[in-house]
């Protein structure tokens, strides 16, 4: 049986508001689920194993790589992150749309393996605004912010590789735009044919 759910790749530079947009989408649409990635980093305050991430050791992560369990994996800031293919496949077969929150490196890996995935890049209204948002957090030193801005420029250069670009200038508008992309993706012919196989069989014999 062909999967009727959509894999939704969402990427953005730090400070563009990706986490806020994704959380809003999940709250509004029960058919959308969030992909829980494996990571070798330690849990941060408030994070729960199996909910925010699957926290594993380096040896376990390497075992999963060798077993071919990851759809994609990457090393970021000294820690490894990976997306389990089996979990993604099960959700798509169950007619759920899966949000995959990954960087541009991981997104390229996923698109190569699953070209039918829908890719969305979240852009800030300007680099000046992005810098203001990062400084408003008051959690990072100037050197860290400069590194984040340099990384943001590099990531934004890949935005043209994505199917959709959403500019997060007004939060409610950006949330509505993201929801519109998700809804439209469900109406693609291949997904409707998988979801309504009997009907489409009658129509297109």
Secondary structure, 3 states (H helix, E strand, C coil): CCCCCCEEEEEECCCCCHHHHHHHHHHHCCCEEECCEEECCCCCCCCCECCCEEECCHHHHHHHHHCCCEEEEEEECCEEEEEEHHHHHHHHHCCCEEEEECCHHHHHHHHHHCCCCEEEEEEECCHHHHHHHHHHCCCCCHHHHHHHHHHHHHHHCCHHHCCEEEEECCHHHHHHHHHHHHHHHHCCHHHHHHHCHHHHHHHCC
